[in-house]
């Protein structure tokens, strides 16, 4: 018959009944400690000198390093002091390092396991951090029968508690509720094997049968219970982290915008890569909508920083921008209002956001897209877009009318202005809008950055190779990362907007 709940059997040479003995009925010390074993010495290997020889090496002999294993603190919940002493003696005979404490009831054990209240921590010594609890399922759940609050015999208490001992599982559940981080091993008699299995199902790490347990087996069971509890806690935290990650991913996925460009006759390709690992959102944001009058509004922006606060602020600015556009605001009035939103939502005055906004006027463009279109460009400290021509020579749009980033200067400052720059978009035009994470990557091992001119040259080479739309954007990002020597640390957002007489394509 197995002696432990995990199916282990005692050694062939181990005498049975190691924990059975006559009860002497005398109360003993409630805290008993075992002497620690002699320290183990481990000699550290010498570090050889790179230019020395065995004959010339004068390195002194290394000093032995003392390694002392900390004893495992075990709380024994047992209503009989003699049994507690037997447990201590059995563990001591196993040669393992344990520090045994005794609690005569579950209430007493809970007091030892629970940390002191916050309002009394300055006046109370810190409690013992127990690694494991050994619970006798026959132990009473309340105060020891026949004992008063001060430890003196009390015949009234003995009479009242005579029939109040539970089957043990109630006490186990209370123990697990009050000390959920502590490993628990339960003790049962020979007829309580089924009760021990039920205790493991209720949350205990293992169970032992008293008459079939000896010192080495008890020591192994306690160590095993601690390691199993650690493994269970690690698995629980891993599952919780995975669930939180899935929930955050769903939330962030819903926060990514869906461009509203029905009827615009434009191809819209977007790519988004946050700089944070395992994140879907960063401080960059983008959006594109078409209003009832046929005007197309496009925005791309970048909140300084890379954390979740910056990502939340980027989402707030994007939603505010779309709301203001549908409310009829545009140009400097819209940017001024958006800066007010930023000033109220940011966590510190040092936070700012760069922004590029494009407004494509409806005009009288022919349905086949062969006419010249007009647009207004607004820059708030943001990199200028690239105009991709049919001859594969991308051109940086002029940035002479650029204004400061949002949040750098107060709106009443004379320099806080974002004038419009007029653009003529000839037939077959394509515009590449991006955040600075795409151009701030390094080239090689030095400090040289790709820059906007380098990006224009790179895009031109990929155009000449016949790449368009999503393939063009993906290959450009891949080469930027290759030049950087790895993934880019900053958030990256890229938009490719192009006149396309065919139905709208979202890349």
Helices and strands as residue ranges (DSSP letters): E 40-43, E 64-67, E 72-77, H 81-93, E 98-103, H 106-113, G 118-120, E 132-136, H 155-160, H 169-178, E 183-188, G 190-192, H 193-202, E 206-209, G 210-212, H 215-255, E 266-273, E 284-290, E 296-303, H 308-326, H 331-345, E 353-360, E 373-380, E 386-387, E 395-396, E 421-425, E 430-434, G 436-438, H 451-464, H 469-484, E 492-499, E 505-506
